[in-house]
Amino acid sequence: MNVLEVLAGGVSSTVQDVGRPGYLATGMPASGPADRFALGIANLLVGNDPGERYLVGRRPGDAGIEVLLSGLRVRVLADTVIAITGADLAPTVDDRPLPVWRAIAVSAGAVLVFHQARAGARAYLAVAGGIDVPTFAGSRATNVRAFVGGVDGRALKAGDVLRAFPPKRGLAELGGRRLRRALVPVYGDRWTVRVVLGPQDDLFLPESVQTFLAYDWRLSPTSDRMGCRYVGPTLEFKPRPAYLVEQAGSDPSNIVDDTIPVGGIQVPGGVEPIVLHVDGPSLGGYAKIATVISADLGKVGQTRPGHVTRFQAVSTGEAVDALRELEDSISEANLEKA
């Protein structure tokens, strides 16, 4: 059934599910939500499938809408239940403040508006049943650079009409559900993002690795779902071995092209580290000083330009444990009735 009519698309609003992992070898990024936890909880609140195992699972779950910073306006076309999670974009329904991190019944004709971000960068809107758009490579996630997924592979715009699948649970049963208060994230202007050093941290001077971990980096406005650029000091490299000059060139940041993990942090020319996020490339020729752990990609996705990030090195074991903890937290057991 038709459930939402887009009146204004805002800065950038896209349909996303958990994404399409497994295609990086073909050059196709996983895409999916910049904040896995927020979309997963939004789906759970309205009785949808939250999907499985961020970046490595094979069940992408139901699709919702990722809203960047502000401006999305939609008219509700049928009585339904919605949930808004993630960043605080001061959402309203018919000019009344709309509670977040809970399931809310809305009636046909209501108008939802996402205003200027007050905390965080990306909000998520889930509708009972999930957004019904065609799949590409098994997922409904939008990648606007590749023109795939979502609505014609693009951000939403005025005039789009979105359909929803039938709700999996009764609407009366869903209304009033909320995430336990202790689990609601706090989005500030300072972030600690965990990383595993490498795979090319050995090419940097040891003092530059320490600078990378000790400095308060500020997110540049030149950032998006493909790459998040951080402003700070120049990071220096060790003397360049002759074989690398011959094979990759004289720029100390250049390497022979290799795979880029989601969250890999390139440092072109030693200036402004770039976290390659969910729409990032699969191959590249710049040295990567570290890789953001999967569980903290959502923190990167919720950082606003100008806000501060401190990178913290952890082990691969800690990274795996953190991802398990993230996935376990997206659970019906963490919901309650208001």
N, C-alpha and C positions, 0 to 999 in steps of 0.2 A: 504494500500500500504506500501511497505518497505520504510522507510524514513531515518533511521540512521543505520550505521554500527559502532560498537564499535571497535576502534583500540587499546585503552588502557583504563582500568577501573579506573585508578587513585587510590588515597588512599581508597576511598569508595564512589561509586556512585550507587544510588538506585532509582527505580521507586517509586514515591509517589503521592497519591492524598490526600484529607483531612483526610482520615482514616476510621476506622471501630468502632466508639463508640457503647456502649451498650453491649459489650461482656466481660467486666471486671469480672463479676460474674463467668464466665467460665475460667478465667485466661488468656484471650486474650487481650493484650493491644490495645489501639486505633491506635497506630502507626501514619502514616501521616507525614507531614512536621515538621521539627524542627523549622521552621520559617513560620508560617501560612500566614502572610502578603505577604512575598516575593513570595511564590508559587501562592497565589491567584492573585496577580498583574500580574505575568508572564502569567498565563492562560488568564486573561482578555485581555492583550495586543494582543494575537493572536486569539482572538475571542472564546476562550474555556469557559466552565462552571467552575467558580472558587469554586463551592461547597458552602455549607452553614454551619454556626454556628460551629466553631471549637470545637471539642470534644463532642458536644451534638447534632449536626445536623444529618440528615439522608440522605443527598445527598452529596456524597463524591466528586462530580465534576470530572473534567478530570485529567488525570495523567501526570506528568512531571518527570524530573530527578533532584534529589538532589545530589549535588556534594560537597564532603567534602575536603576542603583545596587545592587540586591540582590534576593534572594528567589525568583527563578525556580527551580522544581524540576520536572524532567521525568523520566519513565521511558521508556527506549528500548524500542520494541516490535518491532524487527527489526534484524538485523545491518546496520550501515551505517558510513559514514565521516562524521565531523563536523569542523568547524573553529570555534574560538572566537577572535575578534579584538577589537580595540578596548580598552576600559577593562579594568583588572585587577580583576575581581570575585572573585578567589580561587576559581575554579571547581574542583569536585571531581567525580570519577566513582567511585561506591561508596566515598566518604570518602577517596579518594586524590587528591592534587593533579593537575590536568589541564593539560598543556602548552598554551600559547596560540600563536597565529600559526602553527599547523601543522595538518596533517590527521591525525586520530586515528581508528583503527578502534575501534568500540564494539559490544558484543554485546547482543542482546535481553535485557531484564531489568535492564540497568545503570541507575543513577539518577544524573542530572547535577544538581548544585546550584551556583547562583551565590550566593556569600556577600557580605559587606559590601565595598563598593568600597574599594580601596587606592590606585588611581590612575585618573584619568579618571572619567567618569560613565556611559558607555553601552558595553556589550559587545554583540557580534554572534555569533549561533549559526547556522551554515549546515549543511545536511544534504545529502549527495549526492543529486542529482536536483532539489532545490529544494522548498520547501513548496507543497503543492497546495491552494489555496483559490480561490474564484471571483474573477474579475477585475471591476473596475468602471472604466469609461472606460479600458480597456486595461491596467490596473495592479492588482496585488494589495496595494499599499501601504495601510496602515490610517490613517484619519483619525478619531480617536475623537470629535471635536467634530461632524463631519459624519455620523458613523455609517455610514461606507463603508469597503470594503476589508477585508482580513484575515478574521478570524472574526467575522461579524455586525457589523463596524464597531466593534469594541471591543477592549480589552486582553484578553489571555489570562487564563483563570481555571481553577481546579481542575475536572477532569472533561473539559476539551477534549481531543479526540484529533485529531492533525494527520496528514495524509497527505503523502507525498512522491511526486514523479514518479520514474520509473525513472532510475537513475544514467546519466549520459552516457558514463562511462568505468568500466572494471573497478575494483572496490573495492580489490583487491590493488595495482593500479597507483597508487592515490591515497594510500594510507597512507604517512606519513612525509614527505610534502611540506611545505615550510615557506617562509615569506617570508625572503629574505636578511636576515641580522641587521642590516646597516647601514641597512635601510629600516624596521625596527620603530620606530614612534613612541615618544617618551618623553613621558608625561603628567605634568606637574608641577602646582604650585599657582600658577604665574604664566604668563600667556599674552600673546603679542603677536599681535594680530589686525589684518590689513590691511583698510583701507577706502578707498573712493573717496568724496571729499567730495561732498555734495549728495544729492538735487537741490535742497534748500532751505537750504543752509548760508549763503546770502547774507542770510537773515532773522536770523541770529544775530550778536551783536557779535563783531568779530574776536578780541577777547581771550577770548571764550567758546569759539570754535572752537579756539584754542590750548589752553585749559584742557581741552577734550574730548580733545585729542591728548596732553596731558602728564600727565594724572591717572591714578593707579592705581585703576581702578574695581573694585568687588567685586560679584560676582554675587549677586543677591537670591534667597532661597528661593522667592520668588513668581515662578518661571520654569518654562516647559515648552516643548514642541515648537512652540507657537504664538508665544510671545514670551519673550525672556530679558531680565530687567530688571537694570540695573546701578545700584549705590548710590554716590553721590558728590556733588560740589558742584552747586549750581543753575547752569544755563546761561542767560544773559541774552540778550534779543532787542533788535534795533534798534527805534527808534520805529516805530510801526505806521502804514502809509499808510492814508489815509481809505478808499480803495476796498476794502482788505482788511477793515477794520472793518465796512464796509457789507455785504460779501459773505460774510464768514466769522465775524464776531463780534469782540468786544473782547479775548478771550484772545490774548496775543501768540503762542502756539504754534499757534493755529488757522489753517488754510488752507482754501481751497476744495477739497473732496475730490478727490484724484487717485490714480493707481495707486501701489501699494506694491511695489517690487521685493523679491524674496526676499532677506533680509539688510538691508532698509531699517531705519534707526535713528530711530524717532520719539522726540520729547522732549516729552511732554505737560506743559504748564505750565513747561517748562524743568527739570523734576525727573525724575531716574531715567530715563536713556535706555533704550529698549526695542528690542532687535534682534528684528525680526519674522522668525521662522525658517521651517522647511519647512511647517508647518501654519498659517502666518500669513495674515491677510486680504489681499484683493487691492486694496481701496480704503480710504482713510482721510483724516481731516481734520486731522492734526497734522504740523507741520514735521519733515522728516527731515534731520538734520545730515549724515549720511553713509550709505553702504551697504557692508556687509561683502562682500568679494569672495567669489565662489562657492567658490574653493579653500580659504577659511578658515572656511566655515560649520561644518566638522567640528570645528575648535578650539572654537567656541562650544558645539557640542553635547557636547563632552567636558569642559567647565568645570563644576566642582561649586560649589554655593552657598558663598560666603565666599572663594573663590579670586579672584585679582587678574588683571585684563586691562588692557593698555595698547593703545590703538588707534593704528595707524600709517597715515598717508595715503600712497597710491600712485596712480599714473596708471591710466587705463583700459587702456592698453597693457600695463602690468605685470600688471593683473588678468587679462587674456586669456592672457598667457603663463603665469601661475601655474595657470590652469585647464587649459591644455594639458599642463603638467608633471604635474598631478595625474592626469589621465586616462591619460597615457602610463605612469605608474608602476603602474597597475593592469594588469599584463601578466604572462603566463606566463614571460617572460624574467627576471622578478624572483623566481621561485620556484626552490627547489633541494631536493634530497633530503637529509634529516637523516642 
